[in-house]
Each structure stands twice: as structure tokens, then as C-alpha cells.
Amino acid sequence: MNIKNIIKIVLMLLVFSLTAFAQYTPGTVSNGGTIAGTISFDGTAPVLKALKIEKDVKVCAVHEKYKEDVVVGESGGLKNVVVYIDGIKSGKEWETKYTLDQNGCWFKPHVVIVGVGQKLSILNSDGILHNIHTFSKLNKPLNKAQPKFKKRISAKFTKAEFIKLRCDVHAWMSGWIVAAANPYYVTTDEAGNYTLTGVPAGTYTLKFWHETLGEQSTEVTISAGGSAKADAKFSS
Ligand SMILES: [Cu+2]
């Protein structure tokens, strides 16, 4: 065997082991812990910008719509922050269902999480034409019309990525699909609160991602059956 072939085999083995290493293995977690916290907005909450609805008004203009890029609750909590454990290799099972709805010409939720390799159900509850247009770089981009008679389509993502989402029919429709590397991804609610459950004991890198305010990270240690708290603050 010449040196070239040896290098080739070594490289192949390296690529194979890296791929295997990158994948998440779901299973049963006994005595899992809980990580919870509050993400807040530091400073004066920005005024929500009202959106102009000039198309399909009978369906789309039923409720007032405001831009969702920075949503701050009454107590200063920041909504739609994705909190996730980075790099965890094994733990609990994936969720059984991931759903994105187009409802009132709005993506619900604004930030939807779906596990890598899992099925995202995309609903059209409106009875009018929508279109799913993703601006992904790592995954294959989607640009799919969803006519009124197509109540449900589905999509899968092969790589972990934060993906911008739009509807070309309704310019104000904007959201995010988060293809999650593992099941430990959640979004914060109106009060900025989140809870991650079923976490195996260990020390992890916890990340906080917001669509316009950036990303932060912290280290968190969790004991078997224990609970840990991790808060963060974002400012513009
Ligand atoms: Cu639409």
C-alpha cells in the first residue's frame, strides 16, 4: 500500500468518525435534571411596529399585526429567544410532533423548532394561498406554494441551522425555523421564561439565540435529578 492510499484511508476514517460524533443519540434519561431561567431585555422596550395589511384583507386583516423581531413583555422578559444545550451527544427522545401553522396570514409560532431528521408539519389554516420560502445555507432551501386546498405539507432538515422563513404571497409574513441538533431546544414565552427538562447530569454549554439581538452562552452544571438556573440579558 502506498502512502497516498494510506492517507486516503485515514482521511475517510476521520470524516466518518467526525460525522458519527456530530450526531445525537436519543434514549431514556433516568433522573434527568431541569434547567430554567428568564431572559430579559435590558433597556427601554422598543415600540412594536404595526404592519400594513393590504392583501387578502378578509382573512389577513382580521387582527392587527405587529413586527415580531423584538418582543418584550410587561415585566421586561424577552420572547422568542431560543435556549439550547450546545453539543450534547445523547439524552432524551425527540418530541413526537413539530408543527408550524399559517393562521390569519401569520406564522405560528414565530420561531418554530424542529429536530434534525424529524418531520415538521406545515399547516395552512387560512384557506388561501401561502408559500413556504426558506433562506437556508446548510439545508436545501424550500420554496413551495401551499394552495388553499393543501391543508398540510411537511419538511425535514438534515443539518442544524437557524433558518429565515418568509411567505412570498404576503410580504409581512416572517418567521424562523430552527433545525435543532438535539431535543434540548426551547423558546422563551412572553415573560422571557424557559424550562429545559430531562437533562442528564453533566456540565454543558447553554446558548441563547435571538433573531436580531445575537447569541450568548454560559456554562451550566446539573446534577442527577437536580435543577439549575441560568438567566441572560439582551440589549439592542
Ligand atoms: Cu402567506
Residues whose N, C-alpha, C, O or C-beta is under 5 A from the ligand:
A	BS01	CU	L129 H130 N131 C167 V169 H170 M173
